[in-house]
Amino acid sequence: MAVDILIGLQWGDEGKGKIVDVLAPTYDIVARFQGGPNAGHTLEFEGTKHVLHQIPSGIFHPHIKNIIGNGVVLDPIVFRTEMLKLQERGVDAAKNLYLSKKTQLIIPSHRVIDRVSEEALGKEKIGSTLKGIGPTYQDKMGRVGLRVGDIIAPDFKDRYNKLRDRHRKIVEFYGQELDLGEQEALFFEAIDFLRTLKLVDSEYMINTAIKNGERILAEGAQGSLLDIDFGTYPFVTSSTTLVAGACTGLGVAPRHIGEVYGIFKAYCTRVGSGPFPTELHDEVGEQIRKAGNEFGSTTGRARRCGWIDLPVLKYSIMLNGVTQLNMMKADVLTEFDTIRVCTHYKLASGEITDQLPHSLEEQFEPVYVDLPGWKVDLNKVETVEDLPEAFVNYVTYLEEQLQVPVTIVSVGPDRKSTLKREQEKVA
């Protein structure tokens, strides 16, 4: 059996959590393979909205094993809060949740380093969520970090103190003092909570499941354009957000990869700093933001909004080997008479291209085609057959341009507002 992978194709916030929730019932295992509490996966069903930051989105299905893989960076304080909220809602997450012993730990001083280093950048700041993600991955690569498996070692407190004191020197370099307040007490309280859970060698667990014919869905966080290598560097996250990250973040050999679900919005959004070719700075962008409630589920920051960008999608599809596309939040565009689609970029030299420049900060302008809007409230559509013709034409146009079938369209926030289309080969 293969490991199917779910990936965001834009700058994150594409709606991956909802699709995982929809697909999950057909899987035995759902596993997160990178990122940390900077991710926010929103699921809505039975009139209730759920936001998950570190826990896999299959947690609401009792028969599914949920794994936090070694490629994740885990904040124990945030994690414990998430678990307690689920418990309040009647979800016994501890029953079917497994943590890799190789998962890196975010300690309180990581968040302080994140803040002071971002402040030092001034106007050139990256747009970090200030959750300690970057500094934790830096410690991982520097081979000085702490891992979940370390919490059962008798000298864990000494290891923690050594890393915290290392961080103190970094903070002092920026001219500030390391003041953790009550965060250390909360951290060790959360560590005690972690010790009560299932800590496993997840690479063995996953590969045994593959041998036993179990179905596995790997859940990515953020989006492909935030990848540390191929994203809009340096305005990116600190992990590999592509399909390749599932191999290293879970311990899965490339030959085991099966379907790759690429998730994208019917338009584009971005949180924080960095280039955004189709960004709208006018009332149209504001209209999209309001209609789509485009505010970060992790930070609460207003998302920047713009029209859909096909060069970006083609790039992400190529890097990830996407086999199926899932289009989200189509209902947000209901009120527009015309829907604009960026098909190419016009460079300063006058060249027209559909390839991303080395730096998206170079001087160029998007080239658009205009398609008729559908002007129908998609929230009320319950079957694929009832979708308006203009919307079907929009989806068909995207399939022709991207050369990958769109197998799911989301026409509303609720779980039931997810319509499955028949997968067809795109000529």
N, C-alpha and C positions, 0 to 999 in steps of 0.2 A: 504493500500500500504506500501511497505517496503522502507527503506533507504539503497541503495547500497553504498558500500565503496570501494575506490581505495587506495591501499597500496603499498609502495615500499618494496621489500623483501630483499634487500641487504644493502649497506651503503649509499643509496641515489643516485641521478643522474641516476635513472633507465629509465627515459623517461615518467614519470607520466603525465606531462603537455600535451604531444602529445596524450596520450590515453584519457585523459579527453576531449580534443578537439574533438576527433573522436566520443566518446560516448555521448557527451553533447546534440546533437540535439534530442535525445530521452528522455531527462529529462526536468523538469520544473524548477528545482532549482539545482545549484551547490554551495556547501558550503565548505570553508576551516575550518578545526577544530583544528589545532595546528601549531606551528612553527611561523616564522616571516620572516624578510628580509634576513635571512641566507639561505632561500630556493630559488632556481631558477628553474622555470618551463619553458622550452623552447618549443615553438610551431613554426612550419614553414609551411606556405601555400602560394600559389600564388607567390612563389619566394621570400618571405619576412620572416625573422626570428623575432620572438617576444619573449622576455624574461620577465616573470612575477615573482615578488618576494613575493607579499602579496595579490594581487588581484586574485580571483579564475579564473581558466582557461576556464570557460564558458563565459567569458566576451565578446568574439567575436561573440556570438550568441544573437541577439537583443531580442529574445522571452524568454530568460532564466533569472531568478532572481539569482543573485550571492550574497552570504552571507559570510561575514567574521565573524566567530564564536567567542564565548567567550574564547575558548582555545588558540586563536592566541595572539601573542604579536605584537603590531603594532607600527612601527616607522612612525610618521606623516610626517617627512621630506621626507623619501624615498617614502612613499605612495603618497604624493602630486606630486612628480616627475614622478612616474609611471602614475598617472592619466593624467598629462599634456602630456606625451608622447603618450598615447592612443588617447587623443584629437587631437594631431597633425596628427595622422594617420586616423582620421575620425571616431574614436570610442567614442560615447557618454556614457562613463562608468557610469557616475553619474545617468543615467536614470534607470539602473537596478541593482545597487549595494546597498547593505544594510550592515550596521556595527552594530554588537552587542554592546550594551551599557556596557556589562561586559568584553569586550576585554581590556586587559592590555596595557598601553601605555609605549613605550620605550622613555625615555627622554635623552637628550644629555649626561648627566653625567653617564648614564648606560653604554654607549660605552667607556667612559674613564675608568670606573672600570673594564670593560672587558679587556681592553688593559693592564692596570698596573698589574692586577692580573695574566694575562697570561705571561707577562714579568717576573714576580717574580718566576714563575715555572721553568724558564730556560730550560734545556734540557728535563725536564719532562712535558713540556707544552702540553695541551690537543689538540691543533690544532684548537682553536676557530676561527670563522669567524670575530670576533671582532665587531659584530653588536649590542652588548648589550643584546643578548638573555638570557644568563645565569643569569646575574644580575637582569634582569626584572622578570624572573620566581622566583628568590630568593626573591625579594620584594613581589611578589604575595603570595608565601608561608609564608612569614614573616608578611603578612597582613598590609603592609605599602605602597603598590603600588597605582598608579593612573589608572583609567579606563576611557574608552571613555565617559561613562555617566557623568563623573566628569566635563567634559569641559563645560557643560551647567550650572554648579553651579556658583553662584555669587562670591564665594571665591576660584575659581580654582587657581588663581595666588598664593594665600597664600598656598594652598596645594602643589603646584609645588615647591615653595621656601622651604617649610619644607622638602620635599623629597630631593631636590638638596643639601641643607645644611647637611642632613644626609650623602649623598654621599661624600660631601667634607671631612668629617672626615675619611671615609673609604680610600679615595685617599691619604690623609695625612698619614694614617697608613702605606702605602706603600712608604712613603718618597717623595711623589710628590705633586704638587699643582694642584687644579682643575681649568684648564684654558679652558673655553668653546668657547672663541673667538666669532665668529658670529653665532655659532650654536643656541644659545638661541633665537636670533631674527628670525632665520629661523624656529625654532620650533614653536614659537607663530604665525608666519605667516601661518604655516601649520595647526595649531590648528584652526585658523579662517576659513581655507578652510574646515576642517572636520565639522565644525558647519553648513556648507551649505548642507551637505549630509544627507542621510536617516539613522538616528540613531534609532535602534529598540531593542525591547526585543526579540531577535532572537529565544530564546527557545519556545516562544509562536508562533511565526511566523512559525517555522518548524513543530511543533506539530499540528498546525491548518492545514498546508498543508498536513500532513500525513492523517488527518481525512477526508480531502477533496479529497483524492485519487490522489494527485499530486506525481510525480516521483522525487525523490531527490537523488543526487549523492554527497557523502561526499568525499572531496579531501584531502588526507594526504600529508605531506611534509617530507623530509628526507627519511630514510629507517628503516626497522625493527631492523637492527643491530646497530642502533643509539638510540634505545629506552632507556630511563633513567633507567628502571628496568632490561630489558632483553637484552640490547645491550652489546657491548664490553666495559663495564664500566672500568675505568672512561672516556674512549675516546668516549663519547656519546654526544647527544644533551640534552637539559634540559626539554624536554616534552615527553609525551607518544605518540610514533609514530605508535602504533598498533591500531587495530580496536577498542579496548577499549577506545582509546583517542577520537573517534568520539562520543561516548556516553557522556563523560564528557565535551568534547569541543564544543558540540552543544546542549546538553540537550535532547538526544534521548535515550529512554529506550531500553535495549538489545533486547527485543522481536520484535522491529521494524527493526532489521538488516536483509537484504535480501542477495543479491549477494555480494561476496567479491572478487574484482579483484586484484590479486597479480601480480605486475609488476617486471620483472627482465631482465637484460641484458643477451645476449648469452655468456658473459664472466663476469668478475668482475672488479669493480673499487672502489677506496676509495680516499677521499681527507683528508689531515691532518694526524695527528698522530694516532697510535693505531694498534693493531694486524691485520694481513691480511694473512691468511694461504696460499693462492695460488698465492701470489704476485710474479711477474716476474721481476727480476733485470737485465735481459739480453736484447739482441736485439729484442727478441720476444715481450717482454713487451713494448719496445719502438715502435715496429711496430704496435701493437694494439693501443697505444696512438696516434700515428700519423694518422692511418686509421680512428679512431673513433673521432678525434679532441677532445681528452679527457682533456679539461681544464675547470675548474669550471665556470659555468654561473654567479655565484655570486661573487666569489673571483678572478677568472682568474688563480688560481693555477693549476699546472699540476696534473692530477689525477694519482694515482698509479694504475697499471693494472695487471691483472692476469687471469688465467683460471676460468671457472665456478666452483662453490663450492656447491655440492649437500647437504652436511650436513647443511650448512647455509640455503639453500632454504627449506629443510625439517623442520628445526627449525622454520623458519618464517611462513611457511604454517600451522604448528601445532598451533602456538600462535594466528594466525589471523583467523583460520577457513576458509582458502581460498577456493573458489568454482570454480574459473576460473583463468588460468594463461595467461599472455600476455608477449611474449618474444620480446625484443627490440634489435635494432642495430645488427641484424644477418648479415647484409651486411658487417660489419667491418671485419668478419672472412673469407671473400671471398678468400683471397690470400693464405690461409694456406693449405698445403697438408694433415696435420693431426690436428684434434681438440682434445684437452685434456679435460677430465672431471674428477674432483676430486669426488670420490664416498665415501671415508672413510678417517679417520685419523689413523695413526700408532703412538700410544703413546710411551713414553720412556720405559714403561714396556714391550713393544712388543704387547700389546693388539690392536686389530683393531676394530674401532668403527665408527658409523656414527652419534654419538651424540656429541654436542659441549661440550668441557671441561668447568669447572667453569671459568677458565681464558684461553683465547686463546693465552696468552703469555707463557703458559706451553710448554715444549719441546715435539714436535710431528712433524710428517711430513705427507703431503697429499699423499693419494694413488690414482693413476690415472688409467683410462682406455683411450685408444686412439681410436678415431673414424675417419673414412676417411672424408677429407674436400670435399667441393662441387665445388670449383674452377669455379664458375659461378657468373657473376656480377648480384647480386640480385636486384640492382637498376632498372634493365630493366624488372624485372618480375612484371606483372600486375595482375595475377590471381593465386589462390592457385594451380590450375591444372598445371601451368607452373613451379612450384618450382622443382628444381633438386632432383633426388632420394636420393642422399647422405644427402641433407638438411632435407628432409622429414624423413629419418631414424634417424637423429640427434634429431629432435623434438619428434618422437615416442619413442626414448630411454629415453628422459627426462620425458615424460608422464608416462612411465612404472615405472621409478624410483620414481617419485614424487607423483604418484597416483592422479593427478589432470589434467584435460584436458587443453591443450594450445589452446585457442580459437582465439587469435590474434597473428600474427607475423609481426614485422615491418622490412621492407627490404630497408628502405631509410629514410631520414630526413623529406621529405614532407608529408603532410597530406594524399595524395593519395597513398603513399607507405606503406599502412597499410592493410594487408590482413586478412580477417576474415575466420577462419576455423569452420567447423561444430562442435558443442559441442557434444562430445560423452562420455559416461561413461567409465572410465578407469578400467579395470578388476584388 
